Amino acid sequence: MEAKEVIGQLETTVSGLDDQRADIIAAMEGLDRLARQIDQARMLAETEQLRSALLTSISHDLRTPLA
């Protein structure tokens, strides 16, 4: 195998690795966005649960006569 052929194969391999690296980076960025969305959804769910508990408590207090 000639040096030019080896160099050509190496360049092709490097190019393919660059493409794979870019794909991996894009996948990691997508996972990071997904993780932030999951955190936000959890926070919203917890906020809604606390709001509901507060409204239930206030409603109960308003309906219960003072002794």
GUGURO-277846 format. One record per atom (N, C-alpha, C): residue number from 1; residue in three letters; atom name; x, y, z. Coordinates in steps of 0.05 Angstrom, whole numbers, plus 5000, padded with zeros to 4 digits. Each point is the difference from the previous one (the first is absolute). Last residue first. Example, Ala and Ser with C-alpha at 12.3 -4.5 7.8 and 13.67 -1.06 7.14 Angstrom:
2
     n   res   atom     c1     c2     c3
     2   ser      N   5257   4955   5142
     2   ser     CA   5016   5024   5001
     2   ser      C   4985   5022   5014
     1   ala      N   5006   4885   4999
     1   ala     CA   4982   5024   5000
     1   ala      C   5018   5024   5000
END
This chain:
67
     n   res   atom     c1     c2     c3
    67   ala      N   3710   5552   6346
    67   ala     CA   4987   4992   5025
    67   ala      C   5004   5020   5021
    66   leu      N   4993   5005   4887
    66   leu     CA   5018   5004   5023
    66   leu      C   4984   4993   5026
    65   pro      N   4978   4956   4901
    65   pro     CA   4994   5022   5019
    65   pro      C   5021   5001   5023
    64   thr      N   5013   4964   4897
    64   thr     CA   4999   4990   5028
    64   thr      C   4995   5024   5018
    63   arg      N   5014   5010   4905
    63   arg     CA   4974   4986   5005
    63   arg      C   4997   4990   5029
    62   leu      N   5080   5044   4969
    62   leu     CA   4978   5019   4996
    62   leu      C   4972   4987   5006
    61   asp      N   5080   4947   5004
    61   asp     CA   5000   5020   5021
    61   asp      C   4977   5020   4997
    60   his      N   5014   4937   4931
    60   his     CA   4991   4986   5025
    60   his      C   4998   5020   5023
    59   ser      N   5036   5032   4920
    59   ser     CA   4972   4994   4997
    59   ser      C   4988   4987   5024
    58   ile      N   5093   5014   4997
    58   ile     CA   4985   5025   5004
    58   ile      C   4970   4996   4997
    57   ser      N   5055   4926   4983
    57   ser     CA   5002   5008   5028
    57   ser      C   4985   5025   5005
    56   thr      N   5007   4970   4911
    56   thr     CA   4983   4982   5016
    56   thr      C   5000   5008   5029
    55   leu      N   5057   5048   4943
    55   leu     CA   4972   5006   4995
    55   leu      C   4981   4982   5016
    54   leu      N   5092   4981   5004
    54   leu     CA   4994   5025   5013
    54   leu      C   4971   5008   4997
    53   ala      N   5031   4924   4954
    53   ala     CA   4999   4995   5029
    53   ala      C   4993   5025   5015
    52   ser      N   5014   5009   4908
    52   ser     CA   4976   4985   5005
    52   ser      C   4997   4994   5030
    51   arg      N   5079   5039   4971
    51   arg     CA   4978   5019   4996
    51   arg      C   4974   4987   5007
    50   leu      N   5077   4946   4999
    50   leu     CA   5000   5018   5023
    50   leu      C   4977   5020   4999
    49   gln      N   5012   4944   4926
    49   gln     CA   4992   4984   5023
    49   gln      C   4999   5017   5025
    48   glu      N   5033   5039   4921
    48   glu     CA   4971   4995   4998
    48   glu      C   4990   4984   5024
    47   thr      N   5092   5014   4993
    47   thr     CA   4986   5025   5005
    47   thr      C   4970   4997   5000
    46   glu      N   5053   4927   4975
    46   glu     CA   5001   5004   5029
    46   glu      C   4986   5026   5007
    45   ala      N   5007   4980   4909
    45   ala     CA   4982   4981   5013
    45   ala      C   5000   5004   5030
    44   leu      N   5060   5051   4949
    44   leu     CA   4972   5009   4995
    44   leu      C   4980   4981   5014
    43   met      N   5091   4977   5003
    43   met     CA   4995   5024   5016
    43   met      C   4971   5010   4997
    42   arg      N   5029   4928   4946
    42   arg     CA   4998   4992   5028
    42   arg      C   4994   5024   5018
    41   ala      N   5016   5017   4910
    41   ala     CA   4974   4987   5003
    41   ala      C   4996   4990   5029
    40   gln      N   5083   5038   4976
    40   gln     CA   4979   5021   5000
    40   gln      C   4973   4987   5004
    39   asp      N   5073   4943   4992
    39   asp     CA   5002   5015   5025
    39   asp      C   4978   5021   5001
    38   ile      N   5008   4953   4920
    38   ile     CA   4990   4983   5021
    38   ile      C   5001   5014   5027
    37   gln      N   5037   5045   4927
    37   gln     CA   4971   4999   4997
    37   gln      C   4988   4982   5022
    36   arg      N   5093   5005   4994
    36   arg     CA   4989   5025   5010
    36   arg      C   4970   5000   4998
    35   ala      N   5044   4926   4964
    35   ala     CA   5003   5000   5029
    35   ala      C   4989   5026   5012
    34   leu      N   5003   4993   4906
    34   leu     CA   4980   4982   5011
    34   leu      C   5001   5000   5031
    33   arg      N   5067   5047   4953
    33   arg     CA   4974   5014   4998
    33   arg      C   4978   4983   5012
    32   asp      N   5084   4960   4996
    32   asp     CA   5001   5022   5019
    32   asp      C   4973   5015   5000
    31   leu      N   5013   4933   4936
    31   leu     CA   4996   4988   5026
    31   leu      C   5000   5022   5022
    30   gly      N   5021   5026   4912
    30   gly     CA   4972   4993   5002
    30   gly      C   4993   4987   5027
    29   glu      N   5089   5020   4982
    29   glu     CA   4985   5025   5003
    29   glu      C   4971   4994   5002
    28   met      N   5055   4928   4981
    28   met     CA   5004   5009   5028
    28   met      C   4985   5026   5006
    27   ala      N   5001   4967   4912
    27   ala     CA   4984   4982   5017
    27   ala      C   5002   5009   5029
    26   ala      N   5053   5045   4937
    26   ala     CA   4972   5006   4996
    26   ala      C   4982   4983   5018
    25   ile      N   5092   4980   4999
    25   ile     CA   4995   5026   5013
    25   ile      C   4971   5008   4997
    24   ile      N   5026   4923   4955
    24   ile     CA   5000   4995   5029
    24   ile      C   4995   5026   5015
    23   asp      N   5010   5005   4906
    23   asp     CA   4975   4986   5007
    23   asp      C   4998   4996   5030
    22   ala      N   5080   5035   4966
    22   ala     CA   4978   5020   4998
    22   ala      C   4974   4988   5008
    21   arg      N   5073   4942   4995
    21   arg     CA   5003   5018   5023
    21   arg      C   4978   5021   5000
    20   gln      N   5005   4942   4927
    20   gln     CA   4990   4986   5023
    20   gln      C   5002   5018   5025
    19   asp      N   5037   5033   4921
    19   asp     CA   4971   4998   4997
    19   asp      C   4988   4987   5024
    18   asp      N   5093   5002   4995
    18   asp     CA   4990   5027   5005
    18   asp      C   4969   5000   4998
    17   leu      N   5044   4921   4978
    17   leu     CA   5000   5004   5029
    17   leu      C   4990   5028   5007
    16   gly      N   5010   4978   4909
    16   gly     CA   4978   4985   5012
    16   gly      C   4999   5004   5030
    15   ser      N   5071   5039   4954
    15   ser     CA   4976   5013   4993
    15   ser      C   4975   4986   5012
    14   val      N   5084   4959   5010
    14   val     CA   4998   5025   5017
    14   val      C   4974   5015   4994
    13   thr      N   5020   4926   4945
    13   thr     CA   4994   4991   5027
    13   thr      C   4996   5024   5019
    12   thr      N   5028   5016   4912
    12   thr     CA   4973   4991   5000
    12   thr      C   4991   4992   5028
    11   glu      N   5090   5023   4988
    11   glu     CA   4983   5024   4997
    11   glu      C   4970   4992   5001
    10   leu      N   5063   4930   4998
    10   leu     CA   5000   5014   5026
    10   leu      C   4983   5025   5000
     9   gln      N   5011   4953   4919
     9   gln     CA   4984   4984   5019
     9   gln      C   4999   5014   5027
     8   gly      N   5056   5038   4936
     8   gly     CA   4972   5003   4992
     8   gly      C   4982   4985   5018
     7   ile      N   5092   4990   5012
     7   ile     CA   4992   5027   5008
     7   ile      C   4971   5004   4993
     6   val      N   5038   4921   4971
     6   val     CA   4998   5000   5029
     6   val      C   4990   5027   5010
     5   glu      N   5019   4992   4909
     5   glu     CA   4976   4985   5007
     5   glu      C   4995   4999   5030
     4   lys      N   5079   5040   4968
     4   lys     CA   4977   5017   4993
     4   lys      C   4974   4985   5007
     3   ala      N   5082   4954   5011
     3   ala     CA   4996   5020   5021
     3   ala      C   4975   5018   4994
     2   glu      N   5002   4900   4960
     2   glu     CA   5016   5024   4998
     2   glu      C   4992   5020   5022
     1   met      N   4997   4890   4997
     1   met     CA   4983   5023   5000
     1   met      C   5018   5025   5000
END
